[in-house]
Amino acid sequence: MSDHVLHLGERFADRYVPEPNTGCWLWLGAEDSVGYGTFVLNGKQLRCHRASWIVHHGPIPPGLFVCHRCDNRACVNPAHLFLGKAIDNIRDMWAKGRASMPPRKRVTYSAHVVESVRLRIAAGETATKVAADVGMSLSWACMIGNGLARPGDV
């Protein structure tokens, strides 16, 4: 291990303290406006959990997040961190009850269904009845009926 990496690890280790009850390593350094610790690495300010990942595991692949298993923003214990895509981080929030809304399933309707909805509404059926028959939201049926949504949109 190079002297640079050892020095970096020592600098990082001076800024956290292990919490014996949870196993979290609590950041003692600066924090950003939303409560994540910050650390300067190679002249760039990072959130401390990302810096911890780099110090202990190496570079973070592009497009990946460093997520907390423990949900403690101040924790920098590499055993409490995992890599994931944005959707993995969101699913983790939902699974732990930290998100206000569950994921919405995107429904796609065929061009035939969209055209049928458009024609039925144009013929005078209510958007409420057509939406219920097709199993789509009233807002989508209204948008289709008003020509504001096309098959690729729905």
C-alpha positions as CSV (number, residue, x, y, z in Angstrom):
1,M,0.0,0.0,0.0
2,S,1.4,3.4,-1.0
3,D,2.3,6.1,1.6
4,H,-0.3,8.3,0.0
5,V,-3.1,5.7,0.7
6,L,-1.8,5.1,4.2
7,H,-1.8,8.8,5.0
8,L,-5.3,9.2,3.5
9,G,-6.6,6.3,5.7
10,E,-5.0,7.8,8.8
11,R,-6.5,11.3,8.0
12,F,-9.9,9.6,7.5
13,A,-9.6,7.5,10.7
14,D,-8.9,10.6,12.8
15,R,-12.4,11.9,12.0
16,Y,-14.8,9.1,13.2
17,V,-15.4,7.2,16.4
18,P,-16.9,3.7,16.6
19,E,-20.3,3.5,18.3
20,P,-20.4,0.2,20.3
21,N,-24.2,-0.4,20.3
22,T,-24.8,-0.1,16.6
23,G,-21.4,-0.8,15.1
24,C,-21.7,2.6,13.2
25,W,-18.5,4.6,12.8
26,L,-19.8,8.1,13.6
27,W,-18.3,11.0,11.6
28,L,-16.9,13.8,13.7
29,G,-15.9,16.1,10.9
30,A,-17.8,18.7,8.9
31,E,-21.3,18.1,7.6
32,D,-23.2,19.4,4.6
33,S,-26.6,21.1,4.7
34,V,-28.5,17.9,4.9
35,G,-26.5,16.2,7.6
36,Y,-24.0,14.0,5.6
37,G,-20.4,14.3,6.7
38,T,-17.9,15.8,4.3
39,F,-14.3,14.9,3.6
40,V,-11.8,16.4,1.2
41,L,-10.2,13.7,-1.0
42,N,-7.6,14.7,-3.6
43,G,-8.7,18.3,-3.4
44,K,-12.4,17.4,-4.0
45,Q,-15.1,17.6,-1.3
46,L,-17.1,14.3,-1.0
47,R,-19.7,13.0,1.3
48,C,-17.8,11.1,4.0
49,H,-19.5,7.7,3.3
50,R,-18.3,7.9,-0.3
51,A,-14.8,8.8,0.9
52,S,-15.0,5.8,3.3
53,W,-15.9,3.5,0.4
54,I,-12.9,4.8,-1.6
55,V,-10.5,4.6,1.3
56,H,-11.5,1.0,2.2
57,H,-12.6,-0.5,-1.2
58,G,-11.2,1.7,-3.9
59,P,-12.9,3.8,-6.6
60,I,-16.7,3.9,-7.0
61,P,-17.8,2.8,-10.4
62,P,-19.5,5.5,-12.5
63,G,-23.3,5.6,-12.0
64,L,-23.3,3.9,-8.7
65,F,-24.3,5.2,-5.3
66,V,-22.8,4.4,-1.9
67,C,-25.8,3.4,0.2
68,H,-26.2,2.9,4.0
69,R,-27.5,-0.4,5.4
70,C,-27.9,1.3,8.8
71,D,-29.6,4.5,7.5
72,N,-27.3,6.6,9.6
73,R,-26.0,9.6,7.5
74,A,-23.1,10.0,9.9
75,C,-21.9,6.4,9.6
76,V,-18.7,5.7,7.7
77,N,-18.3,2.0,8.6
78,P,-17.5,0.3,5.3
79,A,-19.4,-2.8,6.6
80,H,-22.5,-0.7,6.7
81,L,-22.2,0.5,3.1
82,F,-23.1,-1.0,-0.2
83,L,-22.9,0.0,-3.8
84,G,-26.1,0.3,-5.8
85,K,-27.8,2.1,-8.6
86,A,-30.3,4.9,-7.9
87,I,-33.2,2.5,-8.1
88,D,-31.5,0.2,-5.5
89,N,-31.2,3.1,-3.1
90,I,-34.9,4.0,-3.7
91,R,-36.0,0.4,-3.2
92,D,-33.9,0.2,0.0
93,M,-35.8,3.3,1.3
94,W,-39.2,1.8,0.4
95,A,-38.3,-1.5,2.0
96,K,-37.3,0.3,5.2
97,G,-40.3,2.5,5.3
98,R,-38.4,5.7,4.7
99,A,-40.2,6.7,1.5
100,S,-43.6,8.3,1.4
101,M,-44.8,6.7,-1.8
102,P,-44.3,3.1,-3.1
103,P,-43.0,2.6,-6.6
104,R,-45.5,3.1,-9.3
105,K,-45.8,0.5,-12.0
106,R,-45.6,2.1,-15.4
107,V,-48.4,0.7,-17.6
108,T,-48.1,0.8,-21.4
109,Y,-51.1,0.6,-23.6
110,S,-51.0,-0.5,-27.2
111,A,-51.8,1.9,-30.1
112,H,-55.1,-0.1,-30.5
113,V,-56.2,0.6,-26.9
114,V,-55.3,4.3,-27.1
115,E,-57.1,4.7,-30.4
116,S,-60.1,2.8,-29.0
117,V,-60.2,5.1,-26.0
118,R,-60.0,8.2,-28.2
119,L,-62.8,7.0,-30.5
120,R,-65.1,6.0,-27.6
121,I,-64.7,9.4,-25.9
122,A,-65.1,11.2,-29.3
123,A,-68.4,9.3,-29.8
124,G,-69.7,10.6,-26.5
125,E,-68.9,8.0,-23.9
126,T,-67.6,9.5,-20.6
127,A,-63.9,9.3,-19.9
128,T,-64.8,7.9,-16.5
129,K,-66.7,4.9,-18.1
130,V,-64.0,4.3,-20.7
131,A,-61.2,4.5,-18.2
132,A,-63.0,2.0,-15.9
133,D,-63.6,-0.4,-18.8
134,V,-60.0,-0.3,-20.0
135,G,-58.4,-0.2,-16.6
136,M,-56.5,3.0,-16.9
137,S,-56.5,6.2,-14.9
138,L,-59.2,8.8,-15.6
139,S,-56.4,11.4,-16.1
140,W,-54.9,9.3,-18.9
141,A,-58.3,8.7,-20.5
142,C,-59.0,12.5,-20.5
143,M,-55.6,13.2,-22.0
144,I,-56.2,10.7,-24.7
145,G,-59.7,12.0,-25.3
146,N,-58.4,15.5,-25.6
147,G,-55.6,14.5,-28.0
148,L,-52.9,15.3,-25.5
149,A,-51.5,11.8,-25.3
150,R,-50.3,9.5,-28.0
151,P,-49.6,5.7,-27.9
152,G,-46.0,6.2,-27.1
153,D,-46.8,8.4,-24.2
154,V,-49.2,6.0,-22.4
